[in-house]
Amino acid sequence: MASNKGRAYFALLGYHFNPDDITRLLGIEPTSVNAAGAYSGLDKPVISSWELSTETITGTVDVFALADIIVKQLDPVKEKIVEVCKSHNLSPRLGVALTLSVDENESTPEVGFGARTIRFLADTGAFIEVEHKLSERV
């Protein structure tokens, strides 16, 4: 049977922006970007994204710790995050992506966030997004 897998990420999403501008303004290299919106016409709204993510871990998934890893990296630039969200009309979010084992002997990860993470979310106006799916039988 497959084990649990999970990662946490912070993403900025919006229409018609270049993620390279966000990287320059924040001074942090993202783990992934999608610049589709930067090159689309105004007649067709296309979303771009800037994302900072943890590695995907397998086995015991500690959502509290994963979120804290992201927040520790971004907390020093939270005012800049608020500024770029306003100037580029971006939507900030902290996400957790989980693949849950179908093995009944595998424990299900607790999903929650510590005080530091909640404070960061409140200060940046970010919302929480939890994605989950079941692993396939191996």
N, C-alpha and C positions, 0 to 999 in steps of 0.2 A: 504494500500500500504506500501511496505517496504521503509525505509529511506535510505539515503546515508550512506555508511560505508567506512572507510579508515584507512590506517596505512602507516607509512614510515619505511624503514629498510635500513641498510647498510650491504652488504654481500661481502664476499670474497669467490670466487669459483676457483677451480683448480683440476687438476688430481693428484691422488695418494698422498694426504696429510692428516695428522691427525688433525682435528680441535682442539683437546686438546693442540697441540703444539702452535697453534695461541692464544688460551686463555692464556696459560702460558706466551708467549712472550709479549702480549698486556696488560695483567693484568686486563682484562675486561671479565666478564661472559657474554656469548652470550645468546640470548633468544632461539635460536635453532641451531642445528648442524646436518650435515649429514656426517658421516664418511665412507660412502660406498667406496670411492676411496682409503682409507687407507688400505683396506683389499683386494683389487682386484689385480690381476696379471698385469704385465706390458703389456701383450698381449691384454688385454681388458681395454681400457681407461674408467674409471668411475670417475665422478665428485664428489668431496666432497664440503661441504660448511660450512661456519661459518657466523652466522647472528645475528645482534643486531636490534631489532624491537621495535617500540612503541606498545602500546595496540591498538587494533582496536576500533575506536570510531564510534559512530552512530549519525546521525543527521547532524549538521553543521560540515563539514570537512574542516579544515584549513590546506592545504598542506604546506604552508609556515611555520607554527608553528610546524607541525609534523616533517618536515625535520630539523628544528632548534633544536628540542629536541635531535635528533640523533647526529647532528654535535657537540652540546655542550658536549656530553658525549665522543666523539671521538677526538675532536680537541686537547686535551692535549697529545694524543699519535699518532698524524698524522705522525711523523717521523718514529715511529715504524711500522706503517701500510705500509709505503713505503718500509721499510726494509724487512718485511715479504713477501710483494708482490714480491720483487726481489728474495729473498732467496728460496721461495716456488713456484715461478712462478704462482702467483695468479692474478685473475682479480677482481678489486674492483668496486663496483657499489652502488649507492644510488637509492633505489627503492621506488615507491609509488604504493600501491595496492588499487584500488578504486572499490567499487560496487555502481553503480549509480542507483538511484531510477527511476522507470518508471512513477512515479507520476508527471504529468505536473505541479503541484503546488509546487513541491520541487525544490529548486534552484540547479544548477549544480556547484560543487566546482571549484574554480579557481585553476589551476595547475601552480605553479611557485615557484621560489626559491630566497631567499634573498642573499645579497652580501656575508655574512659570509658563507653560504652554497656553493655558487659558488667558493669562494676562497678555501674552504676546498676540493672541488672536483678537482680544478686545482692543488692544492698542493699534493694530493694523486694520481692523475692520474685516478680518478674514473669517470665512465660514469653514465648517468641517465637512469633509466628504469621505464616506467610508464605502469602499467597493469590496464586495466579497463574492467569491464563487467557490464551488466545490471542486476538489481535485478529481481527476478521473481515476478509476481503478487501474492499478498497474498489473 
